[in-house]
Amino acid sequence: MKRILTITPYLALTLPTTALAEAFDRPIPQPQTEAAEFWFFVGSVALILSLVAVQMLVSRR
């Protein structure tokens, strides 16, 4: 109980400093590059091919 009473003044001093925080600035989205679109296409094709492969393996039962 003594520790709580000794820590309380320090907490009271640090709590008002959080009210002085900066406002949140939203990040500005960057445009997509050609490389990003290419790798998204490659990933999409790989996903579709893997789904087809799973379907073929499951349907062979």
Legacy VTK file of the C-alpha trace (Angstrom):
# vtk DataFile Version 3.0
C-alpha trace
ASCII
DATASET POLYDATA
POINTS 61 float
0.000 0.000 0.000
2.906 2.349 0.746
4.292 1.816 -2.749
1.003 2.813 -4.331
0.940 6.010 -2.294
4.518 6.865 -3.272
3.937 6.189 -6.974
0.688 8.177 -7.219
2.291 11.679 -7.320
4.583 10.588 -10.164
1.615 9.289 -12.136
-0.231 12.535 -11.519
2.724 14.452 -12.970
3.035 12.290 -16.090
-0.646 12.049 -17.023
-1.097 15.689 -18.142
1.801 15.367 -20.590
-0.220 12.944 -22.711
-2.768 15.704 -23.340
-0.070 17.685 -25.137
0.436 15.077 -27.838
0.330 16.074 -31.506
-2.756 15.520 -33.590
-2.799 12.459 -35.810
-1.823 13.177 -39.425
-3.326 10.715 -41.853
-0.793 9.157 -44.220
-1.178 10.077 -47.870
-1.582 6.949 -50.033
1.012 6.552 -52.739
0.010 5.671 -56.313
0.556 2.119 -57.487
3.636 1.524 -59.578
3.941 -0.722 -62.604
6.105 -3.130 -60.620
3.476 -3.410 -57.883
0.753 -4.130 -60.444
2.948 -6.766 -62.095
3.652 -8.606 -58.831
-0.009 -8.398 -57.837
-0.873 -10.043 -61.176
1.752 -12.751 -60.618
0.396 -13.424 -57.139
-3.176 -13.568 -58.428
-2.260 -16.071 -61.144
-0.354 -18.206 -58.630
-3.371 -18.207 -56.311
-5.728 -19.263 -59.087
-3.352 -22.026 -60.217
-3.023 -23.327 -56.674
-6.811 -23.372 -56.275
-7.141 -25.329 -59.518
-4.488 -27.793 -58.345
-6.268 -28.322 -55.026
-9.574 -28.855 -56.829
-7.984 -31.484 -59.091
-6.416 -33.289 -56.128
-9.636 -33.307 -54.131
-11.857 -34.425 -57.019
-9.735 -37.534 -57.747
-11.207 -39.447 -54.812
LINES 1 62
61 0 1 2 3 4 5 6 7 8 9 10 11 12 13 14 15 16 17 18 19 20 21 22 23 24 25 26 27 28 29 30 31 32 33 34 35 36 37 38 39 40 41 42 43 44 45 46 47 48 49 50 51 52 53 54 55 56 57 58 59 60
